[in-house]
């Protein structure tokens, strides 16, 4: 189902290298807001160490953010030493296609990680990328996102119930 991720974890730093390798994932497309940083632009605890280990394992990363605040996205990308695409228009395919082109890998080897079903998960599924859903870092959100959270919570809970039955 287009609304469901293929994998769920509490936070991006819970994504481990063995899981990525088992699923033949060689690159990650990373969301910024409430995935890597909180609303106040604080990095998720342990993010930089996690990312260093991901890079050491040979897994490529790139940022794809819907934010139009280039300075914010650039600062996160520079801190991690990776490329970025801002104003990515997720769930439209355009931003994902740009990221795929920059990663230069087949879509079968790429996962997208983000905290929103209606942007990150749907966009990844539309592009045949492995979608990974994480919990938002904190509850503080933009108004445009806040109204969608209760709906996304119901979808996530249905997904998790189905996973438990497997």
C-alpha positions as a Markdown table, in Angstrom:
| # | Residue | x | y | z |
|---|---|---|---|---|
| 1 | Unk | 0.0 | 0.0 | 0.0 |
| 2 | Unk | 1.3 | 3.4 | -1.0 |
| 3 | Unk | 0.7 | 4.8 | 2.6 |
| 4 | Unk | 2.8 | 2.1 | 4.3 |
| 5 | Unk | 6.5 | 2.1 | 4.9 |
| 6 | Unk | 8.5 | -1.0 | 4.4 |
| 7 | Unk | 10.2 | -0.4 | 7.7 |
| 8 | Unk | 9.5 | 1.6 | 10.9 |
| 9 | Unk | 11.8 | 2.7 | 13.7 |
| 10 | Unk | 11.6 | 5.2 | 16.5 |
| 11 | Unk | 14.4 | 7.4 | 15.3 |
| 12 | Unk | 16.9 | 7.4 | 12.4 |
| 13 | Unk | 19.8 | 6.5 | 14.7 |
| 14 | Unk | 18.0 | 3.1 | 15.3 |
| 15 | Unk | 18.6 | 2.2 | 11.7 |
| 16 | Unk | 21.5 | -0.2 | 11.8 |
| 17 | Unk | 23.9 | -1.1 | 9.1 |
| 18 | Unk | 23.1 | -4.8 | 9.2 |
| 19 | Unk | 19.5 | -4.1 | 8.4 |
| 20 | Unk | 20.4 | -1.9 | 5.5 |
| 21 | Unk | 22.8 | -4.5 | 4.1 |
| 22 | Unk | 20.3 | -7.3 | 4.5 |
| 23 | Unk | 17.9 | -5.2 | 2.4 |
| 24 | Unk | 20.6 | -4.4 | -0.2 |
| 25 | Unk | 20.3 | -0.7 | 0.6 |
| 26 | Unk | 23.4 | 1.2 | -0.5 |
| 27 | Unk | 22.1 | 4.8 | -0.2 |
| 28 | Unk | 19.7 | 6.8 | 2.0 |
| 29 | Unk | 17.7 | 9.8 | 1.1 |
| 30 | Unk | 17.2 | 11.7 | 4.3 |
| 31 | Unk | 14.5 | 14.1 | 5.4 |
| 32 | Unk | 15.6 | 17.1 | 7.6 |
| 33 | Unk | 12.8 | 18.5 | 9.7 |
| 34 | Unk | 11.8 | 16.3 | 12.6 |
| 35 | Unk | 14.0 | 13.5 | 11.2 |
| 36 | Unk | 17.6 | 14.9 | 11.6 |
| 37 | Unk | 16.8 | 18.1 | 13.5 |
| 38 | Unk | 14.0 | 19.3 | 15.6 |
| 39 | Unk | 11.9 | 22.5 | 15.0 |
| 40 | Unk | 14.5 | 24.5 | 16.8 |
| 41 | Unk | 17.3 | 23.2 | 14.6 |
| 42 | Unk | 18.9 | 21.0 | 17.2 |
| 43 | Unk | 20.4 | 17.8 | 15.9 |
| 44 | Unk | 19.0 | 14.5 | 17.0 |
| 45 | Unk | 21.2 | 13.1 | 19.8 |
| 46 | Unk | 23.8 | 10.7 | 18.3 |
| 47 | Unk | 23.1 | 11.7 | 14.7 |
| 48 | Unk | 26.6 | 12.7 | 13.8 |
| 49 | Unk | 28.1 | 9.4 | 15.1 |
| 50 | Unk | 25.4 | 7.4 | 13.4 |
| 51 | Unk | 26.1 | 9.1 | 10.1 |
| 52 | Unk | 29.8 | 8.6 | 10.4 |
| 53 | Unk | 29.3 | 4.9 | 10.9 |
| 54 | Unk | 26.9 | 4.8 | 7.9 |
| 55 | Unk | 29.5 | 6.5 | 5.7 |
| 56 | Unk | 32.2 | 4.1 | 7.0 |
| 57 | Unk | 30.0 | 1.2 | 5.9 |
| 58 | Unk | 30.0 | 2.6 | 2.4 |
| 59 | Unk | 26.3 | 3.7 | 2.4 |
| 60 | Unk | 25.8 | 7.0 | 0.5 |
| 61 | Unk | 23.5 | 9.7 | 1.9 |
| 62 | Unk | 21.8 | 12.8 | 0.5 |
| 63 | Unk | 19.3 | 15.2 | 2.0 |
| 64 | Unk | 15.9 | 15.8 | 0.4 |
| 65 | Unk | 13.9 | 18.4 | 2.2 |
| 66 | Unk | 10.7 | 20.1 | 1.5 |
| 67 | Unk | 11.9 | 23.2 | 3.3 |
| 68 | Unk | 12.4 | 26.3 | 1.3 |
| 69 | Unk | 14.9 | 27.6 | 3.9 |
| 70 | Unk | 18.1 | 26.9 | 2.1 |
| 71 | Unk | 20.3 | 28.0 | 5.0 |
| 72 | Unk | 18.8 | 25.5 | 7.4 |
| 73 | Unk | 19.1 | 22.6 | 5.0 |
| 74 | Unk | 22.6 | 23.6 | 3.9 |
| 75 | Unk | 23.8 | 23.8 | 7.5 |
| 76 | Unk | 22.6 | 20.3 | 8.3 |
| 77 | Unk | 24.2 | 19.0 | 5.0 |
| 78 | Unk | 27.5 | 20.8 | 5.7 |
| 79 | Unk | 27.6 | 19.4 | 9.3 |
| 80 | Unk | 27.2 | 15.9 | 7.9 |
| 81 | Unk | 29.4 | 16.5 | 4.8 |
| 82 | Unk | 26.7 | 15.5 | 2.2 |
| 83 | Unk | 24.8 | 17.0 | -0.7 |
| 84 | Unk | 21.3 | 18.3 | -0.4 |
| 85 | Unk | 18.2 | 19.2 | -2.2 |
| 86 | Unk | 15.9 | 21.8 | -0.7 |
| 87 | Unk | 12.3 | 22.6 | -1.6 |
| 88 | Unk | 12.0 | 19.0 | -2.8 |
| 89 | Unk | 8.2 | 19.1 | -3.3 |
| 90 | Unk | 7.7 | 15.6 | -1.7 |
| 91 | Unk | 5.6 | 13.5 | -2.4 |
| 92 | Unk | 6.1 | 14.6 | -6.0 |
| 93 | Unk | 8.7 | 12.6 | -7.9 |
| 94 | Unk | 10.8 | 15.6 | -9.0 |
| 95 | Unk | 13.0 | 15.9 | -5.9 |
| 96 | Unk | 13.3 | 12.1 | -5.5 |
| 97 | Unk | 14.5 | 11.8 | -9.1 |
| 98 | Unk | 17.1 | 14.5 | -8.5 |
| 99 | Unk | 18.4 | 12.6 | -5.4 |
| 100 | Unk | 18.4 | 9.3 | -7.3 |
| 101 | Unk | 20.4 | 10.9 | -10.2 |
| 102 | Unk | 23.0 | 12.3 | -7.7 |
| 103 | Unk | 23.3 | 9.0 | -5.9 |
| 104 | Unk | 23.8 | 7.2 | -9.2 |
| 105 | Unk | 22.3 | 3.9 | -8.0 |
| 106 | Unk | 19.4 | 1.7 | -9.0 |
| 107 | Unk | 16.2 | 2.5 | -7.0 |
| 108 | Unk | 16.3 | -1.0 | -5.6 |
| 109 | Unk | 19.4 | 0.0 | -3.6 |
| 110 | Unk | 17.9 | 3.3 | -2.2 |
| 111 | Unk | 15.8 | 3.9 | 0.9 |
| 112 | Unk | 14.2 | 7.2 | 1.9 |
| 113 | Unk | 13.9 | 8.0 | 5.6 |
| 114 | Unk | 11.5 | 10.5 | 7.0 |
| 115 | Unk | 8.9 | 11.3 | 9.7 |
| 116 | Unk | 5.8 | 11.9 | 7.4 |
| 117 | Unk | 3.7 | 9.5 | 5.6 |
| 118 | Unk | 2.1 | 12.0 | 3.3 |
| 119 | Unk | 5.4 | 13.3 | 2.0 |
| 120 | Unk | 8.3 | 10.9 | 2.7 |
| 121 | Unk | 6.6 | 7.5 | 2.5 |
| 122 | Unk | 4.2 | 8.2 | -0.3 |
| 123 | Unk | 6.9 | 9.9 | -2.4 |
| 124 | Unk | 9.3 | 7.0 | -1.8 |
| 125 | Unk | 6.7 | 4.4 | -2.7 |
| 126 | Unk | 5.8 | 6.4 | -5.9 |
| 127 | Unk | 9.5 | 6.2 | -6.9 |
| 128 | Unk | 9.9 | 2.5 | -6.0 |
| 129 | Unk | 12.3 | 3.5 | -3.2 |
| 130 | Unk | 12.4 | 1.6 | 0.1 |
| 131 | Unk | 10.4 | 3.8 | 2.5 |
| 132 | Unk | 11.5 | 4.0 | 6.2 |
| 133 | Unk | 9.2 | 5.8 | 8.6 |
| 134 | Unk | 10.6 | 7.3 | 11.8 |
| 135 | Unk | 8.8 | 9.1 | 14.7 |
| 136 | Unk | 9.1 | 12.9 | 14.6 |
| 137 | Unk | 11.9 | 14.1 | 16.9 |
| 138 | Unk | 9.4 | 16.2 | 18.9 |
| 139 | Unk | 5.8 | 17.3 | 18.8 |
| 140 | Unk | 6.5 | 20.9 | 17.7 |
| 141 | Unk | 5.5 | 21.1 | 14.0 |
| 142 | Unk | 4.7 | 23.6 | 11.3 |
| 143 | Unk | 0.9 | 24.2 | 11.0 |
| 144 | Unk | 0.8 | 22.6 | 7.6 |
| 145 | Unk | 2.2 | 19.4 | 9.1 |
| 146 | Unk | 0.4 | 19.5 | 12.5 |
| 147 | Unk | -3.1 | 18.9 | 11.1 |
| 148 | Unk | -1.9 | 15.7 | 9.2 |
| 149 | Unk | -0.3 | 14.1 | 12.3 |
| 150 | Unk | -3.5 | 12.5 | 13.7 |
| 151 | Unk | -4.3 | 10.9 | 10.3 |
| 152 | Unk | -0.7 | 9.7 | 9.9 |
| 153 | Unk | -0.8 | 8.2 | 13.5 |
| 154 | Unk | -3.9 | 6.1 | 12.5 |
| 155 | Unk | -2.2 | 4.9 | 9.3 |
| 156 | Unk | 1.0 | 4.1 | 11.3 |
| 157 | Unk | -0.9 | 2.2 | 13.9 |
| 158 | Unk | -2.7 | 0.1 | 11.3 |
| 159 | Unk | 0.7 | -0.6 | 9.6 |
| 160 | Unk | 2.2 | -1.7 | 13.0 |
| 161 | Unk | -0.8 | -4.0 | 13.7 |
| 162 | Unk | -0.3 | -5.7 | 10.4 |
| 163 | Unk | 3.4 | -6.1 | 11.0 |
| 164 | Unk | 2.6 | -7.7 | 14.4 |
| 165 | Unk | 0.4 | -10.3 | 12.7 |
| 166 | Unk | 3.2 | -11.4 | 10.3 |
